[in-house]
Amino acid sequence: MNPVYSSHVDAVGYDPVSQELHVRWQTGKVSVYSGVPPEIGADLHKRASIGGALKSVKAQYRHSYG
């Protein structure tokens, strides 16, 4: 997981093998988004607005708590 600067997100991590995006929220809860392609998941932690980037991920990919 890579720490990020965000008011709601603590860190994000991406596993290219399983195509899972892991998001650790400031609350400590971890969300796992499945089927996220590498071009979206790999560089998410570098985005200027993590919240904005996650809105599109949340709308398009299946979510569970890890």
C-alpha positions as CSV (number, residue, x, y, z in Angstrom):
1,M,0.0,0.0,0.0
2,N,1.1,3.5,-0.8
3,P,0.2,6.3,1.6
4,V,-1.7,9.2,-0.1
5,Y,-2.7,12.7,0.9
6,S,-6.5,12.7,1.2
7,S,-9.1,13.7,3.7
8,H,-10.8,10.2,3.4
9,V,-8.2,7.8,2.1
10,D,-5.1,6.7,4.0
11,A,-3.4,4.5,1.4
12,V,-4.0,2.6,-1.9
13,G,-2.4,-0.5,-3.3
14,Y,-2.8,-2.4,-6.5
15,D,-2.2,-6.1,-7.3
16,P,-1.7,-6.5,-11.1
17,V,-2.0,-10.3,-10.9
18,S,-5.4,-10.4,-9.3
19,Q,-6.4,-7.0,-10.7
20,E,-7.5,-5.8,-7.3
21,L,-7.3,-2.3,-6.0
22,H,-7.1,-2.0,-2.2
23,V,-8.1,1.2,-0.5
24,R,-7.5,1.8,3.2
25,W,-9.8,4.6,4.4
26,Q,-8.9,7.0,7.3
27,T,-11.3,4.9,9.4
28,G,-9.0,1.9,9.0
29,K,-11.5,-0.1,6.9
30,V,-10.1,-1.6,3.7
31,S,-12.2,-1.8,0.5
32,V,-11.2,-4.1,-2.3
33,Y,-12.2,-3.4,-5.9
34,S,-12.1,-6.4,-8.3
35,G,-11.3,-6.4,-12.0
36,V,-9.6,-3.1,-12.1
37,P,-7.2,-2.9,-15.1
38,P,-3.6,-2.1,-14.6
39,E,-3.8,1.3,-16.4
40,I,-6.2,2.4,-13.8
41,G,-4.9,0.7,-10.6
42,A,-1.2,1.0,-10.9
43,D,-1.0,4.8,-10.9
44,L,-3.9,5.7,-8.8
45,H,-1.7,6.8,-5.8
46,K,-0.1,9.4,-8.1
47,R,-3.4,11.2,-9.0
48,A,-3.8,14.8,-7.8
49,S,-7.3,13.9,-6.6
50,I,-7.6,10.5,-5.1
51,G,-11.3,11.1,-4.3
52,G,-12.1,12.0,-7.9
53,A,-10.3,9.0,-9.2
54,L,-12.0,6.7,-6.8
55,K,-15.5,7.9,-7.8
56,S,-15.1,6.4,-11.3
57,V,-13.6,3.2,-9.8
58,K,-16.5,2.9,-7.3
59,A,-19.0,3.3,-10.1
60,Q,-17.5,0.7,-12.5
61,Y,-16.0,-2.1,-10.4
62,R,-17.3,-4.7,-7.9
63,H,-16.5,-3.8,-4.3
64,S,-16.0,-5.8,-1.1
65,Y,-14.4,-5.2,2.3
66,G,-11.1,-7.0,2.9
